[in-house]
Amino acid sequence: MELLEDKPVKYETSEYESSSKLNLKYVSEIGSGSFGRVILCRQVEDNLEDLDVVQYPPKAVKLSKGKRNKANSEKLIFEYKIMKELKKSVKKDYQKFFPEVYSDLHNVRSTQKGIVMEYLEPHIFAGEQLVFKNLSELLHNESGFKLSPNHKQHYCRDLAYGIATMHSVKIWHGDLKPDNIVIAHDGSKMGQLKI
């Protein structure tokens, strides 16, 4: 697996191992938080001559910051277990409030851990051609764009359902803030809020 850790350099494919057979290639950095950074990757097949033959959806890979920071790695593995539990315990209709998780991964040369999950394509607000990575960017935008009352009501309802869904299976978020809420593109006019 080829990924980015501290700067955009090419890593050997043997640097990371995952619990599933994914061959991921680095595309770009998406962002970072307090204990991890998220990168955009594409899944590719080594045995194909023409990579355009198979099109896989992009993946987001969240890596713990610092290859030797065991506490950050443990937080990511805990997050991975929670995401797996949500997938297993929550009714299908309510899984839409959370990103899908595919695999855990670890760096074979250090204690660094990571999560391979669904890439959440940002929602483009109709007519405005504005894209915000998360709710924080939307709330603090300087373009003058304001959400309609219908959008606000829709997102508040999605957030309430998402939180109630977590609580129904005895999971509390612990770090719920606008930075951790994404409005993902889902083909609808309003997008899908994901925690």
Beta strands, then each sheet from edge to edge (+ up, - down):
strand 1: 16-18
strand 2: 24-32
strand 3: 36-43
strand 4: 59-64
strand 5: 101-107
strand 6: 113-118
strand 7: 124-125
strand 8: 130-131
strand 9: 182-184
strand 10: 192-194
sheet 1: 1+ 5- 6+ 4- 3+ 2-
sheet 2: 7+ 8-
sheet 3: 9+ 10-
end
